[in-house]
Amino acid sequence: MKLQVYNSLDNQLETFTPLEPGKVKMYVCGPTVYNYIHIGNARSVVAFDTIRRYLEYLGYDVTYVSNFTDVDDKLIMAAQAEGTTVPELADRYIQAYYEDTNALNVKPATVNPRATENIPEIIAFVQDLIDKGYAYAVDGDVYYRARKFPTYGELGHEDIDTLESGASEHISAAELAKKEDPIDFALWKAAKPDEISWDSPWGAGRPGWHIECSVMATKYLSDTIDIHGGGIDLEFPHHENERAQSEAKTDQLFVKYWLHNGFVTVGDDNEKMSKSKGNFVTVHELIKQVDPQVIRLLMATTQYRRPIRFSQAGLDEAQANLKKLQTAYQNLKYRLKDAEPGSDFKLEQEVRQVQADFQDAMNDDFNVQNGIASVYELAKLGNIYSERPVVFAETLQTISSRLAQLAGIFGIELATEELNDEQVEQLISEREQARTDKDFVRSDEIRDELKEQGIVLEDTPQGTRFRREQQ
């Protein structure tokens, strides 16, 4: 089966065919950097990193662009509250973003452009829209004529007359007086006293939120891109406005496939996690308490369009599953020391079938839940094979490499620290001698002593081995 993706514009599955054979241009909306990212933000980052990894597994060359919004109302207010500048605040939280996402094993983007690095391009883009009659300036602000774009509202599946009624109720009288139509939205905002600003043909000001992504997507990718991703909360108005701006400016289709991830929810009522509700957990704090690999596995193994309920039970399950995968991988590597040359043809056929099942699952709109089930099946095959009296080296390598490859698509690294601690080995030898001598008290003392040091002993048919306990 060829890869199928769910296009939010049409609300249906479509066969994925990139604009250019073998290459994928992908843009994912990044964070507004006025605070640490929370688990809800991380969900989108991990979901699209996993999608990117699978596209690369299929052999595509992926150009992956994800922006930073480093100037807007939230940054201005946060900087004023802290007594710092907007650039200083943005720099601090961009660095924190890199640290947190690196801990979650998120691949670096091809480019992480910042809005403030693209002010000349933003101004030129806005001017083009004015010249084409899609935008107008009023007292230093510039607005987009939403109704002029013939399919405005289609991405968010919104009725334009309903939007007009809603907009009239939620904007100030001063702003309503400036706009030709209540649904028009800001491309450029006139500067207020003591705010960060840039000179423009319409006076000092700063870009609106929506225009940034249109400019950066088309600048760093092309006028038409393959995939645009982001949270479902961005579908309208942010992505709707990006689409309207971009297509009005370029006269080209902006995005071929729109992909949107579900929320992270918390509590018994499954409330959306967000900074505005104050019910969020930052990645920065959580990774101090929970193995980042556990968080990654929890996030990466829920199909991207579905919501994730964040809970301790979910983390516990992910931790148990991570341990199963790591143990299976260690078992396979451990048996290499006494493996025979050659391979087991029948078992390797089973491995190929599991991998085919995995690919079928992932080709169904990145169905990671069925995909990870195939990875667990592969781990089970590996465990069973590892327990055979006679094993073959090539088959062990085949299973372990496939297991690492497929787990890696979820951002999970199975190779753990090599344990060559002579002192631990000496204690294990002493314990084995105590068991031979039926000195079970001393045997148990050694096991407990190692456990206190975070060393777990595993008695296998091939002998006793050890690993460091996952934190």
Solvent accessible surface area in square Angstrom, and as a share of the most:
residue,aa,sasa,rsa
1,M,130,0.58
2,K,152,0.65
3,L,11,0.06
4,Q,39,0.17
5,V,0,0.00
6,Y,50,0.19
7,N,4,0.02
8,S,8,0.05
9,L,38,0.19
10,D,73,0.38
11,N,78,0.40
12,Q,95,0.42
13,L,84,0.42
14,E,40,0.18
15,T,60,0.35
16,F,11,0.05
17,T,76,0.44
18,P,19,0.12
19,L,79,0.39
20,E,75,0.34
21,P,121,0.76
22,G,37,0.36
23,K,92,0.39
24,V,1,0.00
25,K,46,0.19
26,M,0,0.00
27,Y,0,0.00
28,V,4,0.02
29,C,17,0.10
30,G,22,0.21
31,P,20,0.12
32,T,34,0.20
33,V,3,0.02
34,Y,45,0.17
35,N,48,0.25
36,Y,66,0.25
37,I,8,0.04
38,H,11,0.05
39,I,0,0.00
40,G,17,0.16
41,N,49,0.25
42,A,0,0.00
43,R,1,0.00
44,S,16,0.10
45,V,21,0.12
46,V,0,0.00
47,A,7,0.05
48,F,0,0.00
49,D,2,0.01
50,T,4,0.02
51,I,4,0.02
52,R,18,0.06
53,R,33,0.12
54,Y,0,0.00
55,L,0,0.00
56,E,53,0.24
57,Y,49,0.19
58,L,54,0.27
59,G,62,0.59
60,Y,48,0.18
61,D,85,0.44
62,V,11,0.06
63,T,46,0.27
64,Y,15,0.06
65,V,0,0.00
66,S,10,0.07
67,N,2,0.01
68,F,2,0.01
69,T,2,0.01
70,D,2,0.01
71,V,0,0.00
72,D,25,0.13
73,D,64,0.33
74,K,102,0.43
75,L,0,0.00
76,I,9,0.05
77,M,120,0.53
78,A,21,0.16
79,A,3,0.02
80,Q,111,0.49
81,A,91,0.70
82,E,86,0.39
83,G,73,0.70
84,T,35,0.20
85,T,68,0.39
86,V,12,0.07
87,P,65,0.41
88,E,99,0.44
89,L,0,0.00
90,A,0,0.00
91,D,71,0.37
92,R,107,0.39
93,Y,20,0.07
94,I,12,0.06
95,Q,101,0.45
96,A,7,0.06
97,Y,18,0.07
98,Y,90,0.34
99,E,89,0.40
100,D,1,0.01
101,T,8,0.05
102,N,113,0.58
103,A,36,0.28
104,L,1,0.01
105,N,39,0.20
106,V,26,0.15
107,K,65,0.27
108,P,113,0.71
109,A,23,0.18
110,T,77,0.45
111,V,48,0.27
112,N,35,0.18
113,P,2,0.01
114,R,49,0.18
115,A,0,0.00
116,T,39,0.23
117,E,104,0.46
118,N,0,0.00
119,I,9,0.04
120,P,96,0.60
121,E,63,0.28
122,I,0,0.00
123,I,28,0.14
124,A,57,0.44
125,F,10,0.04
126,V,0,0.00
127,Q,56,0.25
128,D,53,0.27
129,L,0,0.00
130,I,42,0.21
131,D,103,0.54
132,K,78,0.33
133,G,27,0.25
134,Y,38,0.14
135,A,3,0.02
136,Y,19,0.07
137,A,52,0.40
138,V,40,0.23
139,D,116,0.60
140,G,15,0.14
141,D,17,0.09
142,V,0,0.00
143,Y,8,0.03
144,Y,0,0.00
145,R,67,0.25
146,A,0,0.00
147,R,99,0.36
148,K,94,0.40
149,F,14,0.06
150,P,114,0.72
151,T,45,0.26
152,Y,17,0.07
153,G,2,0.01
154,E,89,0.40
155,L,0,0.00
156,G,12,0.11
157,H,95,0.42
158,E,69,0.31
159,D,83,0.43
160,I,41,0.21
161,D,90,0.47
162,T,86,0.50
163,L,25,0.13
164,E,60,0.27
165,S,64,0.41
166,G,25,0.25
167,A,22,0.17
168,S,46,0.30
169,E,132,0.59
170,H,151,0.67
171,I,42,0.21
172,S,66,0.43
173,A,85,0.66
174,A,75,0.58
175,E,58,0.26
176,L,65,0.33
177,A,88,0.68
178,K,63,0.27
179,K,24,0.10
180,E,103,0.46
181,D,22,0.12
182,P,23,0.15
183,I,15,0.08
184,D,4,0.02
185,F,18,0.08
186,A,21,0.16
187,L,0,0.00
188,W,0,0.00
189,K,67,0.28
190,A,32,0.25
191,A,36,0.28
192,K,130,0.55
193,P,121,0.76
194,D,144,0.75
195,E,31,0.14
196,I,43,0.22
197,S,44,0.29
198,W,63,0.22
199,D,126,0.65
200,S,21,0.14
201,P,94,0.59
202,W,36,0.13
203,G,35,0.33
204,A,48,0.37
205,G,0,0.00
206,R,8,0.03
207,P,2,0.02
208,G,1,0.01
209,W,93,0.33
210,H,23,0.10
211,I,0,0.00
212,E,0,0.00
213,C,1,0.00
214,S,0,0.00
215,V,4,0.02
216,M,0,0.00
217,A,0,0.00
218,T,22,0.13
219,K,91,0.39
220,Y,65,0.25
221,L,23,0.11
222,S,34,0.22
223,D,64,0.33
224,T,26,0.15
225,I,0,0.00
226,D,1,0.01
227,I,0,0.00
228,H,0,0.00
229,G,0,0.00
230,G,1,0.01
231,G,10,0.10
232,I,68,0.34
233,D,68,0.35
234,L,31,0.15
235,E,23,0.10
236,F,55,0.23
237,P,58,0.36
238,H,1,0.00
239,H,0,0.00
240,E,0,0.00
241,N,3,0.01
242,E,0,0.00
243,R,14,0.05
244,A,0,0.00
245,Q,0,0.00
246,S,1,0.01
247,E,31,0.14
248,A,3,0.02
249,K,63,0.27
250,T,22,0.13
251,D,108,0.56
252,Q,96,0.43
253,L,90,0.45
254,F,1,0.00
255,V,2,0.01
256,K,59,0.25
257,Y,5,0.02
258,W,2,0.01
259,L,0,0.00
260,H,7,0.03
261,N,7,0.04
262,G,7,0.07
263,F,68,0.28
264,V,2,0.01
265,T,13,0.08
266,V,26,0.15
267,G,42,0.40
268,D,135,0.70
269,D,113,0.58
270,N,76,0.39
271,E,71,0.32
272,K,61,0.26
273,M,4,0.02
274,S,13,0.08
275,K,45,0.19
276,S,112,0.72
277,K,107,0.45
278,G,56,0.54
279,N,35,0.18
280,F,64,0.26
281,V,52,0.30
282,T,17,0.10
283,V,0,0.00
284,H,39,0.17
285,E,79,0.35
286,L,12,0.06
287,I,41,0.21
288,K,136,0.58
289,Q,136,0.61
290,V,28,0.16
291,D,26,0.14
292,P,34,0.21
293,Q,31,0.14
294,V,2,0.01
295,I,0,0.00
296,R,0,0.00
297,L,2,0.01
298,L,23,0.11
299,M,2,0.01
300,A,3,0.02
301,T,24,0.14
302,T,25,0.15
303,Q,13,0.06
304,Y,7,0.03
305,R,97,0.35
306,R,134,0.49
307,P,87,0.54
308,I,5,0.03
309,R,122,0.45
310,F,28,0.12
311,S,38,0.24
312,Q,117,0.52
313,A,74,0.57
314,G,15,0.15
315,L,8,0.04
316,D,73,0.38
317,E,112,0.50
318,A,5,0.04
319,Q,66,0.29
320,A,51,0.39
321,N,27,0.14
322,L,1,0.01
323,K,81,0.34
324,K,123,0.52
325,L,0,0.00
326,Q,10,0.05
327,T,30,0.17
328,A,0,0.00
329,Y,27,0.10
330,Q,32,0.14
331,N,24,0.12
332,L,1,0.00
333,K,80,0.34
334,Y,47,0.18
335,R,5,0.02
336,L,54,0.27
337,K,135,0.57
338,D,72,0.37
339,A,24,0.19
340,E,82,0.37
341,P,114,0.72
342,G,28,0.27
343,S,53,0.35
344,D,25,0.13
345,F,140,0.58
346,K,148,0.63
347,L,8,0.04
348,E,26,0.12
349,Q,90,0.40
350,E,69,0.31
351,V,1,0.01
352,R,124,0.45
353,Q,105,0.46
354,V,12,0.07
355,Q,34,0.15
356,A,46,0.36
357,D,65,0.33
358,F,0,0.00
359,Q,65,0.29
360,D,71,0.37
361,A,13,0.10
362,M,1,0.00
363,N,8,0.04
364,D,57,0.29
365,D,3,0.01
366,F,2,0.01
367,N,29,0.15
368,V,7,0.04
369,Q,62,0.28
370,N,85,0.43
371,G,0,0.00
372,I,12,0.06
373,A,54,0.42
374,S,13,0.08
375,V,0,0.00
376,Y,61,0.23
377,E,76,0.34
378,L,1,0.00
379,A,5,0.04
380,K,117,0.50
381,L,21,0.10
382,G,0,0.00
383,N,46,0.23
384,I,94,0.48
385,Y,2,0.01
386,S,5,0.03
387,E,116,0.52
388,R,93,0.34
389,P,124,0.78
390,V,85,0.49
391,V,1,0.00
392,F,64,0.26
393,A,30,0.23
394,E,104,0.47
395,T,0,0.00
396,L,1,0.00
397,Q,87,0.39
398,T,33,0.19
399,I,0,0.00
400,S,2,0.01
401,S,53,0.34
402,R,85,0.31
403,L,0,0.00
404,A,36,0.28
405,Q,82,0.36
406,L,0,0.00
407,A,1,0.00
408,G,17,0.16
409,I,7,0.04
410,F,0,0.00
411,G,0,0.00
412,I,2,0.01
413,E,93,0.42
414,L,4,0.02
415,A,75,0.58
416,T,51,0.30
417,E,114,0.51
418,E,142,0.64
419,L,32,0.16
420,N,119,0.61
421,D,54,0.28
422,E,145,0.65
423,Q,123,0.55
424,V,7,0.04
425,E,83,0.37
426,Q,130,0.58
427,L,22,0.11
428,I,7,0.04
429,S,68,0.44
430,E,73,0.33
431,R,10,0.04
432,E,73,0.33
433,Q,101,0.45
434,A,7,0.06
435,R,100,0.36
436,T,104,0.61
437,D,90,0.46
438,K,154,0.65
439,D,64,0.33
440,F,118,0.49
441,V,109,0.63
442,R,71,0.26
443,S,5,0.03
444,D,82,0.42
445,E,87,0.39
446,I,0,0.00
447,R,79,0.29
448,D,78,0.41
449,E,68,0.30
450,L,0,0.00
451,K,128,0.54
452,E,152,0.68
453,Q,102,0.45
454,G,17,0.16
455,I,3,0.01
456,V,34,0.20
457,L,9,0.05
458,E,35,0.16
459,D,70,0.36
460,T,36,0.21
461,P,114,0.72
462,Q,46,0.21
463,G,30,0.29
464,T,20,0.12
465,R,27,0.10
466,F,22,0.09
467,R,21,0.08
468,R,94,0.34
469,E,74,0.33
470,Q,49,0.22
471,Q,154,0.68
